[in-house]
Amino acid sequence: MPQDELDLDAYCTRIGLQATGAPSLALLQAVVAGHAASIPFENLDIVLGRPIRLDIAAVQAKLVGAGRGGYCFEQNTLLRAALQRLGFGVTSLLARVVRTATADAITPRTHMLLRVDLPDGDAYLADVGFGNLTPTAPLMLASQAPQPSLHEDYRLQPMADETLLQARLGTRWENVYRFSAMPSHPIDHEVGNWFTSTRPGGLFTANVIAARPGTRCRKTLFNGTVTIRDEDNRTETFVADSEISLREALQYHFDIMLDAAELAGVHAAIRRFADRTEPGPGLD
């Protein structure tokens, strides 16, 4: 198999997809749900000082072969390759993250998401890379009504020539990100990936982060604190303050297994970031 081609069988095994077939909404839902549940969101390679590569060989070696996770550019690059191999029409887009900000805040376009076109003409938003607000179901782009996922409800609101994604947390609609219909390209993703994975003091360079949806809950690791948020937006937390407790939390809650050197490096990073304990966009 060429290095630049996705091993679709290995990907389907990784996400627990039992059957494929022709492109359909049911298949898209199964892929998004399986991917979100199986491949954790995490930035551990960034804090370990490793470059984040977006070529498909590197992405599938890490997220599929090595059983690790990644962040939006890695996650949605992998999802795009899988959906294209399954016969879907896929367009990459870039968004401005406005989590914890006003809907019209001017932030950089550094979040990657996908538009997926079905054979019947309907188009859906698919995104498996937004931390603990990752939509666990595709969202119909033409609808402004609340749309359920396996976790939160979401809605898409028009804003001039852009679209605002919001999630319902408890009784409140919270801003997530804003995007336009303009397609993005691999070079755009390389620039955004380089910025977010190397910028000093940025969310992903100055914090240790992991997230994964559970059954009727969301789990987040932020600088050693594990938060479990239930479907009513109630939370419980505990601190993984030793290498042993960190290893156990990563394995049990996020299905991330590190070798001894990696674990020591991540634990050391948490100690370095001890004064930066406020969650960033999309991760509270």
Buried (B, 14 or more C-beta within 10 A) or exposed (E): EEEEEBBBEEBBEBBEBEEBEEBBBEBBBBBBBBBBBBBBBBBBBBBBEEEBBBEBBBBBBBBBEEBBBBBBBBBBBBBBBBBBBBEBEBBBBBBBBBBBBEBEEEBBBBBBBBBBBBEEEBBBBBBBBBBBBBBBBBBBBEEEEEBEBBBBBBBBBEEEEBBBBBBBBEEEBBBBBBBBEEEBEEEBBBBBBBBBBEBEEBBBBBBBBBBBBBEEBBBBBBBBBBBBBEEEBEEEEEEBBEBEBBBEBBEEBBBBEBEEEBBEBBBBBBEEBEEBEEBBBBBB
